[in-house]
Amino acid sequence: MPAVSKRDGMQGLAVFISNIRNCKSKEAEIKRINKELANIHSKFKGDKALDGYSKKNYVCKLLFIFLLGHNINFGHMEAVNLLSYNKYTEKQIGYLFISVLVNSNSELIQLINNAIKNNLASRNPTFMCLALHCIANVGSREMGEAFATDIPHILVAG
C-alpha cells in the first residue's frame, strides 16, 4: 500500500486505486472491484448518514470503476445530493459524476435541473461555473429548455 497521509485527502480513493493497479490478473481486479462495490452499496444503503467527505470519496470510487469499463447501476442519487453541499470539492465531484455517467434520458434530470437552478441562483461564481459546465457537458433537450432564459441572463449580468 502506498504511503498516503490524511492531509493528502481522499486517502481511501488513493489506496483503492493502488490496490487495483497492484492486481496481478483481470480476475483479481474484478474481485477487488466487486468487493468495493458491495462495500459502497452497503454504505449508501446503511442506516448511518454519510458525511460529505465520505459520500464524495465513494462517488469518486464509482467514477473510477466506471472509467475502468465497469457498469455502475447505483450511486447516482448520492452524486445528485452532492450538488446541494456547500463545499466546493463535494459539489465538483457531484457535477463530474453527473457529467460523465448520467444520460440525458435519466429520470434524475429534473432533480439535477433543480440543483443546477439553485447553484445558478446562489450568485457564487464558482458554483455557477460548475453548474454551467455541467449544462454544457450534458447538453440535453430538457436542460436546454429549463435554462433557456437563465443562461442568457447570467451572461448579460456578468
Helices and strands as residue ranges (DSSP letters): G 6-8, H 11-21, H 26-45, H 52-67, H 76-82, H 88-101, H 109-121, H 125-138, H 141-146, H 150-157
